Amino acid sequence: MNRAMFLRLSNEMIKWVIALLTIFVLLFQSNIGAEESDTLLGPPPGSYKIMAPDGQIRIPFEMYRGDIRIMGEINGREVRMLIDNGFLWDPILFFGSPGVDSLNLNIDGTAEVSGSGDGDAVASTTASGITISFPGVEFYDQTAIITPYSSGVAKMWHGAEGQVSATFLKHFVVDVNYDEMIITLIEPEKFEYSGIGIEVPMKHLFSNSWSIPAEIEMTDGRIVELDLAMDLGYGDALQLAEGYEHELTVPSNAIEASLGFGIQGETRGFMSRVKSVKIGSYGFDNVITAFVPEKYCDHIFHEATIGLGMLQRFNFIYDYPSHRMFLEPNKNFGEPFEYNMSGMVIRRGDGAFMQIITLYPDSPADKAGLDIGDKITRINDRPSVDYDIWELIPLMRQEGAAVKLTVLKDGKEKDISITLKPII
């Protein structure tokens, strides 16, 4: 899912207009134009103090529902925060909930939040003067956006109170090590790379969106050199969009699919593969790729996007102040790119069951006799509603594995076994 958000501000705040998208990006910088040291990056939000006795800021992280999640603290209360950089926005984003209410934030304004999907912008509130701490560091004078309960955003990203972006990435060089599951924050003037990986230049796209160069070989053999917008909030490996300068098209063998949910709802498109992706000296073959048809491109901010599905195959370092990043292959580097091998898409129903909402022809689920609308009460003898959708993703990507489903048909339960096989 792409969590990168455009924020349209109230009259009390600074407005930056993105004419091509007719939405506004919240920058929340009272001194924009006053500092010219890096006109592309802009000044960092607020200030910080290193609290670690040895001066080393090392923050443990975990993967939660496809996102990087870290633990922090505000006003003596624990907050679970995700890290995003689809747009390097200054304010913290909070998903309005009773837990966020208990943080006693200083509410001082309003804003409208827009993003991917077809719905309306979400009327939200703003806060300022926030102090947020993480292991070894404390940030001061931070601003925030808080979405309302009614938006459903907190439910969409349950398990997290909010997101941070520029709070980390403008103040520090950020080292994300998947082998150790540690994020290290390093002051830019003290950073010196000594690893065995490669340095990749970062290019500013617009409105604090940044990219890295890549070479992609399409299924028709065409080789395209383009910039990959980086988005830690996007869980898949690669997303390509029609209707841009390289005139990319959806492959003929693509399957229709949901590409994720954003602030304004669902974006639909197609899933297929590209023959290869090359970043610097590193290459990947048969990469699962989401294709966005042109009719949905109003909600896509760039032609090509790289997400965690590819980035987490590296230990990577973001050095935004110097417009570069470093990539080192990690233990995940050689893992194949896979997609749902069952051939069915299921969603939680109104009762104690999951329901099939999409079924691909000639897929394992189709050949097993399943139908759209079937209610699945158990998966591998476990109640289906006990599964989180994110648990089912790796379960359905194991080629050759047998998955036992208990299905309710015509008022009777029936056990059906499917053997997983690639459908893309």
N, C-alpha and C positions, 0 to 999 in steps of 0.2 A: 504494500500500500504506500502511496506518495503522500507524506504528511507536509510537504513544503507548502506554506500558506502565504497568501497575499492579504494584507490588512488595510482596510479603508478606514481612515481616522475621522474623529469628530473635529469640529472647528477649533477646539482648544489645542490640537496637536499639529505637528508638521506634516504636510501631505506631499508625497512624491507620486506623480502620475506615470503609469506605464500605459502609453497610448495604445500599443498593439493589443493589450489584453483588457483594457478598460477596467482594470482593478488597481488597487493601490497597495503599495508595500510599506509596511510600518518600519521606519528606521529609528524613531524615538531618540534622536540625537540633538540635544539643545545647542550644541556647538558645531553643527555642520557648517563648513565654510570657514570656520575659525582656525582649523588645523589643516595644513596642506601637506603634511609629511607623507601621506599616502592617500591621494584623492580617490583611488579605486576602492581601497579597503575601508577607509573612514576610521575615526577614532573609536576605541573600545568603550563599551558602556560601563560607567561607574569606575570603581577602583577595587583593589584587592590587597590582601595581606597574607603572606606565607606563614602558616602556623606550625608547620612541621619542624621539629627540633633540628633535624639535619638538613633542612632546606629542600628536601626532595618530596615533591607532591606526587604520590602514587595512590590512585583511586581504583579499588577493585570494581569490576563490572561483570554483568551477566547478560546473556541473551534472553530476552523475554518477549515472546510473541513477535519475533523477527526484528526486534529493536535492541540497541545498546541501552541498558538500564543501570543507573548508578544511584547510590543512596546519599542524600544530603539532609540538611536540617534548616528549618526556618522557625524562629521564635520558640525554640526548644522542642519542636515537633519534627519527626522524621518525614521527609518527602522523597518519593521515588521518582526520579527524573530520567527522561529519555534524552538522547543527544541527536540533534538534527542539523543539517547544513544545506538542505535543498536551496534555501535562501539564508544567507548569513544575517539573520535579523537580531537586533539588539535586545528587545524585551524578552523576558521569560514568558512562556505560554503556560497557563494553568487550565486544566480541564475542570470546569466548575462542578463541585461536589461538596457534601458535608465536610469531608476531610480538608478540602481547600478552605472552606469557610472557617475551620478551626485554626487556621494559620493567622487569623486576625490581620489581614493585609489592609493597607491604607487605600481604600477605594477613592479615586479622585476624578474619574471621567468615564467616557464611553467610546466604543470603537465598533466597527463592523468587520467581521472576519470572513474572508472568502478563500476558496481553494478549489481543488478538483471536484468534479461532480456536477450535476445539473440543477441542484437546489438553489435556494436563496442564500445570500450572505447572512451571517449569524451576528445579531446584535449582542455585543459583549461589553464588559466593564474593564477599566484600567486601574492600575495601582502603581505606586512609586515608593521610593525610600526603603526598598527591601534589602535586607541582609540575608544572604544564603551561604551556608558553609558546607564544604565537603572535606573528606580526610586530608588534612594538611594545608587547606586554604580557605579563606573567607572573602566573599565578594560583597561590596557595599554599594549603596545608592543604585540598586537595580530597579528597572521598571518591569511591568507585567501586563499581560492581557489575560482576562478570565472569561471563559465561555460560560453561558448560562446552563443550568440543569436541562432546560427544555431542548437544547441543541442535540443532546445524545452523545456529545463528544466524549464525555467521561466514560460512557458505556463502551464506546468504540475502542478506547485505549485504556480499559480498566487495568488496574495493576500499576498505574503511574499517575502521579498528581500533575505532571506537566513535562515541559521540554526546555532544554537550554541549548543555545547556539553560540552567538557571539560572546557570551559571557566567558566561555572557554577559548574559542577559536580566534578571537581578536587579541586577547591578553597574552596568550601563550602559544608556543609550539606544542602540539598535541600528539603524543605518541600512543597509538592504540595497538597493544600487543595481544593477539588472540591466543598465542601459545601459553602466556601467563595469565590472561584475562585481567590485565592491568592497564589503566590509562595513566600515563605520566605527563604532567604539565611542566614545561620548561620555559623559563623566561627567554624571549628571543635573543637577547644579547649574550646569553650564556649557552646557546645551542650550537653544537658542532657535530655534524653527522660523522659517525665512524663505523657504520654498518657495512653489510656486504650487498645491499640492494642497489636499486637505481634511483636517480633523481629524475623527476618528471615535472616539467613546467606547468604551472596553473595559470589559466587565462580567465580574465574577468569577462563575463558575458554581459550582464546588466543587472541593476538593482541588487547587488551583492550575491549574485549567482556566479559560481566559478566552475571551470571545466578543466579536463586534461585531454591531450590529443590521443587519438587511437586510429587504427586501421581495421576496417571490417570487411570481410569477404562475404557477400550475400550468396544465397542459394543458387542464383543464376550465374555465379562466377564473377560478378562485378565487384571490384575492390574500391571502397570508399574511404577517404580520409576525412575525419570529422572530429569535432570536439564533443566529449562526453561530459555533460553536466553531472556534477556529483551530488548525490542525495543519500545521506545516511538513514533517512526516513523511508526509503524505498527498499522493500525487502527482496525483490527479484534481482537478477543479474544485470539485465539490459532491457531498455525500452527504446523503441524507434517509432517515429511518427511520420505519417504521410503529409504531403503538402508543403514541404520545406525545400531548401535549395538543392538538395541532392536527389529529390524526387524518389524517395524510397517508397516501395510498394509492399503490400502484404503478400507473402508467398502463397502459391495456389494450394498448398497442403495445410495451411494454417487452420486451426480450430477456433471457433468463437468462444470467448471466455470473459469472465469478469476480471478486470485489471486492477481492481481494488476500490477502496472507499476513501473519500476525502471529506473535508468539512462540509461540502455541498452535495454529498451523495456518491453514487456509484459511477465509475467509468467503465465502459465495456469496449472490447476490442478483440484481438486475436492473439493466440499463442502459436509460435513456431520455433524455428532455429535459424541461426546464421552459421555459415561454414566455419568461420573463425573470427576471433577478436585478438588484436595485437596492441599491447600497451608497452611502449619502449621495446625492450628485448624479450618481454614475456608474452606468450601466446596461449590461447585457449581454443579448442575445437568444439564444434557442435554445441554452441551456446544457446540454451533456451532463451527466447526473446519475446517480449510483449510488443505487439504492433498496434499502434493507435490509428484507427481510420481517420481520414481528414475531417469527417463530421464531428469528431470529438476533440479536434485539435485546439478549439477555443480554450480548453481546460488544461492544455499542455504548454509549458513555457519554453520548451526547447526541443530540437529535432531528435536528440539522443541523450539518454540518461543512464548512468551507471549507478547501481544500488549495492546494498550489502551482500546480495547473492553472489557478487563477484569480489567486492572489496574485502570480505571476510576471509578470502583465500590468501590474503597478505597480512603481515604486520605492517601497518602503514603509519606514516608521520605526516600530519598536516602542518605546514609552515606558511600560514597565510601572510604573515608580515613580509616574507620574502618571495611570495607568489610561487611556491613550489611544494611538492610533496615527495616522499620517499616510499618505495615499495620493496618489501622483502617477502618472498614466498614463505608461508607457514605450513603447518601440518595439514591444512585443508586444501592446499594448492592443487593437488592432483585429483580431487574428487570430481566425478562426472556431474554434468548439469542435467538434472532430471525434472520431470513434471509429474503430476498426478497420473498414475498408471491404471487406475480403476476404470476410468472412462465415465465416471459419474461425479456430479457436483451435489453436495448435500448441505442443507441448512437446518438449523434448529426449528422444529415445528411448534405448534401451540400446546402440545402435550409432552408426554415422556417419550419423545421420539425425535429422530432426525428424518428429514424428508428429501427425497431425490427431486431436484429442481432442473437438472440438466443431465441428459444421457447421450453420449456420443455413439453413433452407429458403428457396429462391428467392434466395439470395445469389449474388454472383459466383462464389465457389468451388463452390457447389452446382450452378449452371448449367453450370460448366465440366466437370462429371462427376467431381469429387472425392468421396471417401467418408471417413467416420470410420475411423481406423485406417491410412489411406494413409501411406506413409513418404516424406517429402520429403528428397531427398539434396542438391539444389542449389536456390538461390534467386538468380535473375538470374546464373546461371553461376558462382556462388560456393558452395562447400560450405556447406550449411545450418548445420552445427554450428559454423562459424566466426562465425556471427551471435550476438551477445548479444540476448536478448529485448528489451532497451531500444533496440537498433538497429532492430528490426523495427517498433516502435510508429510512428515517423514515416514509415517506408517504406510502411506499410499505411494511411496516412491521406491519401494524395494522390489526390484524386478525378480519375478519367479516366486515371490512370497504368496502364500494363500491367506486370504482374509475371510473370516467367517462372519456372515451377516445374518441376523435374525430379523425377518421382514414380516410386517403385518399386511396381509392381503385378504380382502373379503372377510375381515373380522377374525382371521386365523393367522397364527404365527408360523412361519416356515423358515428353516435354516437353509441358506444359500451360500456356497463358497465360491469366491472368485480368485483366480490366479493372476497376479499383476503382470502387466506387459506394457511396454512403452506405446503410447498412442500418438506421439509426436516424433 
